[in-house]
Structure formats: structure tokens, C-alpha cells
Amino acid sequence: GCNIFTVNVQLKLTLLVGTMTGTAQLVAQELELGWDDGETRVETLLMDRLDGSVFQRAGVFLVCTSTYGQGDVPDNARAFYEDLKAKRPDLSRVRYGVFGLGDRTYAETFNFGGKRFDEILQELGAVRIGVRVQHDASSGVLPEETAAEWGQGWLELAREAATAAA
């Protein structure tokens, strides 16, 4: 395939942030800084007021979420998560990634916030790009650092997926 026409296609990325303390938002900001250039347009949305219709947007999605309490999604993500479960939109056109934040000290529910979103999106037909990141707060590595390292490779995959879907 000749790629002359796809070279200048702007990749649109929407980061969906579920957070209690703001850490996931920091990660999203870090990724946005690393990604937002002429070829990639990044928009970060907090999950507070979102519902399933957000997935009608063009481009690729990244769910960036922490875990709360007994393996729940964060408070600001709950309505969004429940809406997806209740309305069950067809997300077969959706391509997404997951950057989960957790703490391995809570072994039984480690990174369940990201896991829950990953599972519901797959149930609704969406296709995940790359592996689900499970950042561990007790690892001593800052989530922003993990994000920066992981981000470049994932961006390539997202770009490929978007080009293939176009």
C-alpha cells in the first residue's frame, strides 16, 4: 500500500481520566505533553460528566484510571462506568488503550479500576491496543515516568490502528 495520502492524517486521541487524588490526571497531562504535536491532537476529559456517547468521537481512546476502595473505579468514573454497563452501546468501532494505576499492596484488587474498564469495553466490542498498563505505586517508579516510557510505543500502535480503521 502506498502511504502518500495517510502521512498527514492527524491522529486524534481522547484521554478519559478516572481519578480520586489527581494522580491519573497528572499521568494524562504527561502523556498529552509527550504526544501533542502537529501529527497528534490530544484532548483530556475527566470522566465526571461523560456517558457512553463520548465513544462516538473520532480517533483512539486512552482510559487512564486509578482504583478506589475495594477495587472500584474512582468516584468520578462511576456514573460513566455504570452508564456503559446499563446502555451497552456498540463500541465495535472503538480502539482504546488502558493505563491503570494501582498499588500492589492491595493485591486482591490491584489495578481493578483499569481492569473493569478494560473488561466492559471489550464486552461492548471495542478493541484494545497494546497491553493494559498496570502501574504499581509501591514500585518506586513514578506513574508519569512509566507513562512517558510506555507512551511512545503505544502512540505508534494507536497510529497504526487509526490508519487501518480509516
N, CA and C of each residue as an Amber inpcrd file, in Angstrom:
protein
   498
   0.8210000  -1.2080000   0.0000000   0.0000000   0.0000000   0.0000000
   0.8450000   1.2440000   0.0000000   0.4600000   2.1740000  -0.8310000
   1.1810000   3.4310000  -0.9120000   0.6370000   4.3890000   0.1330000
   1.5140000   4.9320000   0.9420000   1.0440000   5.7170000   2.0840000
   1.0410000   7.2230000   1.8810000   1.1570000   7.6570000   0.6470000
   1.2480000   9.0840000   0.3950000   0.1010000   9.8450000   1.0400000
  -1.0900000   9.2660000   1.0000000  -2.2560000  10.0070000   1.4670000
  -2.4450000   9.9590000   2.9700000  -1.8250000   9.0050000   3.6350000
  -2.0740000   8.8970000   5.0730000  -1.0270000   9.6130000   5.9000000
   0.0270000  10.0840000   5.2560000   1.1300000  10.6790000   6.0120000
   0.6530000  11.8300000   6.9010000  -0.2140000  12.6700000   6.3500000
  -0.5900000  13.8620000   7.1060000  -1.8770000  13.7160000   7.8990000
  -2.3530000  12.5010000   8.0090000  -3.5730000  12.3200000   8.7820000
  -3.2780000  12.5950000  10.2490000  -4.0580000  13.4790000  10.8160000
  -3.8810000  13.7800000  12.2260000  -4.4870000  12.6710000  13.0580000
  -3.7330000  12.1770000  14.0070000  -4.2830000  11.1930000  14.9270000
  -4.9810000  11.9490000  16.0510000  -6.2340000  11.5920000  16.2930000
  -6.9480000  12.2150000  17.4040000  -6.9790000  11.2420000  18.5730000
  -6.5260000  11.7080000  19.7000000  -6.5280000  10.8800000  20.8960000
  -7.3800000  11.5420000  21.9620000  -8.2510000  10.7770000  22.5670000
  -9.0350000  11.2950000  23.6780000  -8.6500000  10.5140000  24.9270000
  -8.1600000  11.2230000  25.9240000  -7.7780000  10.6020000  27.1910000
  -8.9430000  10.7520000  28.1580000  -9.4100000   9.6190000  28.6640000
 -10.5340000   9.6190000  29.5990000  -9.9870000   9.3350000  30.9870000
 -10.1370000  10.2920000  31.8940000  -9.4440000  10.1950000  33.1800000
 -10.3900000   9.8990000  34.3400000 -10.0880000   8.8060000  35.0490000
 -10.7850000   8.4650000  36.2800000  -9.8160000   8.6310000  37.4290000
 -10.1110000   9.5380000  38.3570000  -9.1220000   9.8140000  39.3980000
  -9.7790000  10.2370000  40.7090000  -9.1210000   9.9480000  41.8100000
  -9.5920000  10.4000000  43.1280000  -8.6820000  11.5250000  43.6180000
  -7.3900000  11.3230000  43.4600000  -6.4160000  12.2370000  44.0590000
  -5.7200000  13.0980000  43.0210000  -6.0170000  12.8550000  41.7490000
  -5.3900000  13.6660000  40.7120000  -4.1780000  13.0140000  40.0680000
  -3.7420000  11.8590000  40.5860000  -2.5550000  11.2250000  40.0110000
  -2.7880000  10.8020000  38.5630000  -3.9420000  10.2070000  38.3040000
  -4.2280000   9.7780000  36.9310000  -4.2750000  10.9840000  35.9950000
  -4.7070000  12.1120000  36.5360000  -4.7460000  13.3220000  35.7260000
  -3.3290000  13.8020000  35.4060000  -2.4220000  13.6730000  36.3770000
  -1.0190000  14.0150000  36.1380000  -0.4480000  13.1530000  35.0240000
  -0.7810000  11.8730000  35.0640000  -0.3050000  10.9500000  34.0380000
  -0.8260000  11.3790000  32.6650000  -2.1130000  11.7210000  32.6230000
  -2.7130000  12.1600000  31.3640000  -2.0280000  13.4220000  30.8470000
  -1.7070000  14.3430000  31.7560000  -1.0370000  15.5830000  31.3520000
   0.3420000  15.2770000  30.7840000   1.0230000  14.3530000  31.4400000
   2.3530000  13.9460000  30.9930000   2.2730000  13.3650000  29.5870000
   1.3000000  12.4800000  29.3690000   1.1350000  11.8700000  28.0500000
   0.7660000  12.9200000  27.0150000  -0.1100000  13.8250000  27.4060000
  -0.5360000  14.8650000  26.4730000   0.6610000  15.7050000  26.0400000
   1.5230000  16.0580000  26.9930000   2.7300000  16.8260000  26.6660000
   3.6090000  16.0720000  25.6890000   3.7420000  14.7620000  25.9300000
   4.6070000  13.9590000  25.0780000   4.0200000  13.7110000  23.6970000
   2.7160000  13.6860000  23.6110000   2.0580000  13.2710000  22.3780000
   1.5810000  14.4130000  21.5000000   1.2130000  15.5280000  22.1220000
   0.5120000  16.5600000  21.3800000   1.4720000  17.3270000  20.4870000
   1.5700000  16.9020000  19.2560000   2.4150000  17.6240000  18.3140000
   1.5580000  17.8720000  17.0740000   2.1650000  18.2720000  16.0110000
   1.3960000  18.5690000  14.8080000   0.6020000  17.3810000  14.3020000
   1.1290000  16.1870000  14.5080000   0.5010000  14.9970000  13.9320000
  -0.5180000  14.3610000  14.8670000  -0.4770000  14.7340000  16.1220000
  -1.3620000  14.1130000  17.0980000  -2.1020000  15.1960000  17.8580000
  -3.4100000  15.0500000  17.9100000  -4.1850000  16.0190000  18.6810000
  -4.7570000  15.3030000  19.8890000  -4.4360000  15.8010000  21.0470000
  -4.8310000  15.1240000  22.2770000  -5.8180000  15.9880000  23.0540000
  -6.8730000  15.3580000  23.5080000  -7.8030000  16.0510000  24.3890000
  -8.0250000  15.1830000  25.6150000  -7.9170000  15.7940000  26.7870000
  -8.1040000  15.0680000  28.0350000  -9.4520000  15.4310000  28.6350000
 -10.2490000  14.4140000  28.9270000 -11.5600000  14.6400000  29.5250000
 -11.6410000  13.9100000  30.8540000 -12.0200000  14.6250000  31.8930000
 -12.2920000  13.9390000  33.1500000 -13.6050000  13.1860000  32.9850000
 -13.7150000  12.0420000  33.6110000 -14.8910000  11.1960000  33.4040000
 -16.1590000  11.7350000  34.0780000 -16.0200000  12.7670000  34.8890000
 -17.1360000  13.2480000  35.7070000 -18.4820000  13.3410000  34.9970000
 -18.4850000  13.9430000  33.8040000 -19.7690000  14.1820000  33.1440000
 -19.9490000  13.3620000  31.8850000 -19.1730000  12.3250000  31.7440000
 -19.2240000  11.5680000  30.4960000 -20.2620000  10.4580000  30.5370000
 -20.7490000  10.0880000  29.3640000 -21.5080000   8.8530000  29.2350000
 -21.0130000   8.1530000  27.9650000 -21.6600000   7.0660000  27.6110000
 -21.1870000   6.2460000  26.5020000 -21.0690000   6.9850000  25.1800000
 -21.7620000   8.1030000  25.0400000 -21.7380000   8.8220000  23.7710000
 -20.3640000   9.4000000  23.4480000 -19.4910000   9.4900000  24.4520000
 -18.1480000  10.0210000  24.2040000 -17.4270000   9.1650000  23.1500000
 -17.7900000   7.8910000  23.0720000 -17.1150000   6.9870000  22.1390000
 -17.5450000   7.2020000  20.6880000 -18.4520000   8.1600000  20.4550000
 -18.7870000   8.4990000  19.0800000 -17.7380000   9.4190000  18.4600000
 -16.8350000   9.9150000  19.2700000 -15.7670000  10.7660000  18.7510000
 -14.8610000   9.9720000  17.8150000 -14.2240000  10.7030000  16.9090000
 -13.2480000  10.0730000  16.0180000 -11.9650000   9.7970000  16.7970000
 -11.1760000   8.8730000  16.2740000  -9.8550000   8.6660000  16.8450000
  -9.7960000   7.5490000  17.8660000  -8.7240000   7.5690000  18.6290000
  -8.3930000   6.4860000  19.5500000  -8.5260000   7.0070000  20.9820000
  -8.8940000   6.1080000  21.8840000  -9.1270000   6.4940000  23.2770000
  -8.1030000   5.8670000  24.2060000  -7.7890000   6.6010000  25.2620000
  -6.9800000   6.0120000  26.3180000  -7.7010000   6.2290000  27.6340000
  -8.0100000   5.1210000  28.2970000  -8.6070000   5.1990000  29.6220000
  -7.4720000   5.2430000  30.6250000  -7.4210000   6.3100000  31.3810000
  -6.3620000   6.4780000  32.3660000  -7.0450000   6.5700000  33.7250000
  -6.9570000   5.5020000  34.5010000  -7.7550000   5.4820000  35.7290000
  -7.0230000   4.8300000  36.8920000  -7.3320000   5.3320000  38.0700000
  -6.8230000   4.6920000  39.2750000  -7.8730000   3.7100000  39.7730000
  -7.5880000   3.1180000  40.9100000  -8.5140000   2.1730000  41.5330000
  -8.8610000   2.7360000  42.8930000 -10.0780000   2.4890000  43.3380000
 -10.5050000   3.0740000  44.6030000 -11.1680000   2.0180000  45.4650000
 -10.9720000   2.1570000  46.7650000 -11.6910000   1.2960000  47.7110000
 -11.4570000  -0.1750000  47.4290000 -12.5310000  -0.9430000  47.3790000
 -12.4270000  -2.3950000  47.1960000 -12.3610000  -2.7650000  45.7130000
 -11.4260000  -2.1530000  45.0060000 -11.2780000  -2.4930000  43.6010000
 -12.3100000  -1.8240000  42.7120000 -12.8270000  -0.6840000  43.1710000
 -13.8280000   0.0270000  42.3800000 -13.1610000   1.0170000  41.4420000
 -13.9620000   1.4880000  40.4880000 -13.4830000   2.6090000  39.6930000
 -13.5890000   3.8520000  40.5770000 -12.7880000   4.8750000  40.2910000
 -12.8420000   6.0860000  41.1220000 -14.2340000   6.7270000  41.0990000
 -14.5150000   7.5410000  42.1260000 -15.8290000   8.1840000  42.2300000
 -16.2200000   8.9240000  40.9620000 -15.2590000   9.6600000  40.3880000
 -15.6270000  10.4900000  39.2420000 -15.8700000   9.6520000  37.9870000
 -15.5270000   8.3590000  38.0560000 -15.6920000   7.4780000  36.9000000
 -16.9360000   6.6070000  37.0200000 -17.5530000   6.6170000  38.1950000
 -18.5910000   5.6170000  38.4720000 -19.8050000   5.7540000  37.5560000
 -20.3100000   6.9780000  37.3980000 -21.5110000   7.1830000  36.5810000
 -21.2460000   6.7620000  35.1350000 -20.0600000   7.1010000  34.6460000
 -19.6540000   6.7520000  33.2780000 -19.6270000   5.2260000  33.1070000
 -18.9960000   4.5730000  34.0690000 -18.8770000   3.1090000  34.0400000
 -20.2610000   2.4560000  34.0890000 -21.1120000   2.9520000  34.9960000
 -22.4580000   2.3840000  35.1290000 -23.2900000   2.6210000  33.8700000
 -23.0870000   3.7850000  33.2340000 -23.8130000   4.0980000  32.0060000
 -23.4550000   3.0990000  30.8970000 -22.1790000   2.7830000  30.7960000
 -21.7450000   1.8060000  29.7860000 -22.3810000   0.4500000  30.0620000
 -22.4070000   0.0700000  31.3370000 -22.9710000  -1.2290000  31.7040000
 -24.4660000  -1.2820000  31.4400000 -25.1510000  -0.1690000  31.7050000
 -26.6070000  -0.1350000  31.5640000 -27.0390000  -0.0350000  30.1080000
 -26.4060000   0.8710000  29.3580000 -26.8670000   1.1380000  27.9910000
 -26.2300000   0.2100000  26.9580000 -25.0570000  -0.3230000  27.2900000
 -24.3650000  -1.2680000  26.4190000 -24.3020000  -0.8140000  24.9510000
 -23.6970000   0.3470000  24.7030000 -23.5670000   0.8040000  23.3180000
 -22.6590000  -0.1340000  22.5260000 -22.8400000  -0.1480000  21.2090000
 -21.9760000  -0.9540000  20.3490000 -20.6890000  -0.1850000  20.1210000
 -19.6010000  -0.7030000  20.6500000 -18.3240000   0.0140000  20.5370000
 -17.3560000  -0.7040000  19.5990000 -17.8980000  -1.4570000  18.6550000
 -17.0110000  -2.2590000  17.8060000 -16.0770000  -1.4020000  16.9430000
 -16.4030000  -0.1320000  16.7720000 -15.5100000   0.7360000  16.0010000
 -14.4140000   1.3360000  16.8810000 -14.5390000   1.1560000  18.1750000
 -13.6480000   1.8490000  19.1080000 -12.3280000   1.1090000  19.2940000
 -11.2340000   1.8810000  19.2570000  -9.9040000   1.3620000  19.5700000
  -9.4350000   2.1200000  20.8010000  -8.9100000   1.3920000  21.7870000
  -8.5760000   2.0630000  23.0420000  -7.3640000   1.4270000  23.7010000
  -6.7810000   2.1610000  24.6230000  -5.7350000   1.6360000  25.4870000
  -6.1390000   1.8780000  26.9270000  -5.4450000   1.2000000  27.8460000
  -5.7310000   1.4010000  29.2680000  -4.4260000   1.6320000  30.0180000
  -4.3840000   2.7340000  30.7390000  -3.2820000   2.9690000  31.6600000
  -3.8800000   2.9560000  33.0540000  -3.6380000   1.8680000  33.7760000
  -4.2130000   1.7160000  35.1020000  -3.2050000   2.0690000  36.1780000
  -3.6870000   2.6960000  37.2230000  -2.8300000   3.0000000  38.3650000
  -3.3310000   2.2080000  39.5610000  -2.3990000   1.6490000  40.2760000
  -2.7780000   0.8670000  41.4420000  -1.6180000   0.7510000  42.4020000
  -1.8080000  -0.0520000  43.4020000  -0.7820000  -0.2680000  44.4080000
  -0.8190000  -1.7450000  44.7630000   0.2980000  -2.4220000  44.5340000
   0.3360000  -3.8650000  44.6990000   0.1130000  -4.3030000  46.1460000
   0.2230000  -3.3610000  47.0720000  -0.0600000  -3.6820000  48.4660000
  -1.4870000  -4.2120000  48.6140000  -2.3740000  -3.7210000  47.7350000
  -3.7540000  -4.2140000  47.7270000  -3.8480000  -5.3130000  46.6740000
  -3.2470000  -6.4530000  46.9860000  -3.0480000  -7.4800000  45.9730000
  -4.3410000  -7.9400000  45.3090000  -5.3890000  -8.1060000  46.1180000
  -6.6070000  -8.7070000  45.5640000  -7.3360000  -7.7990000  44.5760000
  -7.1390000  -6.5080000  44.7380000  -7.8700000  -5.5780000  43.8680000
  -6.9110000  -4.7270000  43.0500000  -5.6530000  -5.1770000  42.9490000
  -4.6290000  -4.3830000  42.2760000  -5.0690000  -3.9860000  40.8740000
  -5.1170000  -2.6930000  40.6330000  -5.3980000  -2.1470000  39.3140000
  -6.7770000  -2.5120000  38.7640000  -7.7170000  -2.7510000  39.6510000
  -9.0510000  -3.1470000  39.1830000  -9.7910000  -2.0440000  38.4360000
  -9.4520000  -0.7710000  38.7200000 -10.1070000   0.3260000  38.0070000
  -9.8940000   0.1760000  36.5030000  -8.6250000   0.0190000  36.1280000
  -8.2900000  -0.1690000  34.7230000  -8.8650000  -1.4580000  34.1790000
  -8.8270000  -2.5040000  35.0110000  -9.3060000  -3.8170000  34.5960000
 -10.8140000  -3.7870000  34.2940000 -11.5630000  -3.1030000  35.1630000
 -13.0130000  -3.0330000  34.9630000 -13.3590000  -2.3250000  33.6600000
 -12.6660000  -1.2220000  33.3770000 -12.9310000  -0.5220000  32.1180000
 -12.5180000  -1.3910000  30.9330000 -11.3870000  -2.0540000  31.0750000
 -10.9070000  -2.9280000  30.0100000 -11.9530000  -3.9950000  29.6970000
 -12.4960000  -4.5950000  30.7400000 -13.4580000  -5.6860000  30.5540000
 -14.7680000  -5.2030000  29.9340000 -15.2950000  -4.0820000  30.4220000
 -16.5820000  -3.6200000  29.8770000 -16.4090000  -3.1770000  28.4230000
 -15.2940000  -2.5190000  28.1080000 -15.0830000  -2.0690000  26.7250000
 -14.9780000  -3.2600000  25.7840000 -14.2870000  -4.3070000  26.2250000
 -14.1850000  -5.4980000  25.3790000 -15.5420000  -6.1710000  25.2160000
 -16.3110000  -6.2180000  26.3060000 -17.6580000  -6.8000000  26.2250000
 -18.5020000  -6.0720000  25.1830000 -18.2830000  -4.7650000  25.0590000
 -19.0870000  -3.9510000  24.1500000 -18.4930000  -3.9140000  22.7400000
 -17.4450000  -4.7170000  22.5330000 -16.9150000  -4.8740000  21.1790000
 -15.7010000  -4.0380000  20.8320000 -15.2690000  -3.1910000  21.7700000
 -14.1010000  -2.3550000  21.4920000 -12.8400000  -3.2160000  21.4500000
 -11.8340000  -2.7250000  20.7620000 -10.5890000  -3.4810000  20.6060000
  -9.4530000  -2.7380000  21.2930000  -8.7870000  -3.4310000  22.2140000
  -7.6840000  -2.7890000  22.9280000  -6.4200000  -2.7840000  22.0950000
  -5.7120000  -1.6870000  22.1690000  -4.4120000  -1.5460000  21.5230000
  -3.3410000  -1.7350000  22.5880000  -2.4140000  -2.6290000  22.3390000
  -1.3200000  -2.8250000  23.2860000  -1.7670000  -3.5240000  24.5550000
  -0.8580000  -3.5950000  25.5130000  -1.1840000  -4.2650000  26.7650000
  -1.7990000  -3.2530000  27.7250000  -2.5620000  -3.7560000  28.6610000
  -3.1140000  -2.8870000  29.7000000  -2.0060000  -2.5830000  30.6980000
  -1.6800000  -1.3240000  30.8400000  -0.6260000  -0.9290000  31.7780000
  -1.1580000  -1.0200000  33.1950000  -0.3640000  -1.6330000  34.0630000
  -0.7440000  -1.7010000  35.4690000   0.3690000  -1.0730000  36.2860000
   0.2850000   0.2280000  36.4600000   1.3300000   0.8780000  37.2400000
   1.1770000   0.5250000  38.7080000   2.3110000   0.3120000  39.3670000
   2.3050000  -0.0600000  40.7760000   2.9280000   1.0640000  41.5960000
   2.1030000   1.6960000  42.4240000   2.5640000   2.8340000  43.2270000
   3.6680000   2.4320000  44.1990000   3.6950000   1.1690000  44.5910000
   4.7170000   0.7660000  45.5590000   6.0160000   0.3340000  44.8830000
   6.0970000   0.5170000  43.5640000   7.3050000   0.1020000  42.8430000
   8.4180000   1.1330000  42.9540000   8.0870000   2.3420000  43.4100000
   9.1030000   3.3830000  43.4880000   9.2690000   4.1520000  42.1940000
   8.6470000   3.6860000  41.1200000   8.7040000   4.4140000  39.8540000
   7.4700000   5.3030000  39.7540000   7.6770000   6.5510000  39.4260000
   6.5370000   7.4570000  39.2980000   5.6800000   7.0650000  38.1060000
   4.3560000   7.1580000  38.2670000   3.4870000   6.7980000  37.1410000
   3.7600000   7.6590000  35.9060000   4.1400000   8.9320000  36.1250000
   4.4380000   9.7830000  34.9710000   5.6260000   9.2360000  34.1880000
   6.6080000   8.6780000  34.9090000   7.7840000   8.1120000  34.2320000
   7.3880000   6.8840000  33.4290000   6.5810000   6.0220000  34.0550000
   6.0890000   4.8430000  33.3520000   5.3400000   5.2750000  32.1030000
   4.5010000   6.2900000  32.2610000   3.6850000   6.7790000  31.1520000
   4.5620000   7.2910000  30.0160000   5.5860000   8.0650000  30.3760000
   6.4530000   8.6510000  29.3500000   7.1580000   7.5470000  28.5650000
   7.6470000   6.5260000  29.2720000   8.3440000   5.4200000  28.6040000
   7.4020000   4.6260000  27.7170000   6.2430000   4.3100000  28.2640000
   5.2810000   3.4780000  27.5570000   4.6220000   4.2360000  26.4090000
   4.4610000   5.5270000  26.6180000   3.6790000   6.3550000  25.7100000
   4.1250000   6.3360000  24.2650000   5.4450000   6.3720000  24.0430000
   5.9290000   6.4450000  22.6620000   5.5340000   5.2160000  21.8590000
   5.7700000   4.0540000  22.4450000   5.4450000   2.8120000  21.7490000
   3.9510000   2.6810000  21.5020000   3.1660000   3.0940000  22.5090000
   1.7240000   2.9610000  22.3620000   1.2000000   3.8900000  21.2840000
   1.8000000   5.0700000  21.2070000   1.3770000   6.0450000  20.2010000
   1.5330000   5.4630000  18.7960000   2.6470000   4.7550000  18.5860000
   2.8630000   4.1120000  17.2800000   1.7410000   3.1150000  16.9810000
   1.4080000   2.2940000  17.9710000   0.3460000   1.2920000  17.7970000
  -0.9930000   1.9710000  17.5160000  -1.2530000   3.0570000  18.2530000
  -2.5100000   3.7880000  18.0800000  -2.5910000   4.3530000  16.6780000
  -1.4540000   4.8680000  16.2020000  -1.4190000   5.4570000  14.8710000
  -1.7070000   4.3870000  13.8010000  -1.0810000   3.2210000  13.9780000
  -1.3180000   2.1160000  13.0500000  -2.7840000   1.7110000  13.0510000
  -3.3520000   1.5930000  14.2430000  -4.7450000   1.1750000  14.3700000
  -5.6760000   2.1890000  13.7260000  -5.3730000   3.4630000  13.9340000
  -6.2290000   4.5220000  13.3840000  -6.1430000   4.5240000  11.8630000
  -4.9330000   4.3080000  11.3410000  -4.7450000   4.2730000   9.8960000
  -5.4750000   3.0970000   9.2890000  -5.3940000   1.9600000   9.9780000
  -6.0550000   0.7470000   9.4730000  -7.5740000   0.9080000   9.4810000
  -8.0750000   1.6180000  10.4970000  -9.5220000   1.7750000  10.6360000
 -10.0670000   2.8480000   9.7070000  -9.1960000   3.7500000   9.2620000
  -9.6630000   4.8930000   8.4650000 -10.2320000   4.4380000   7.1320000
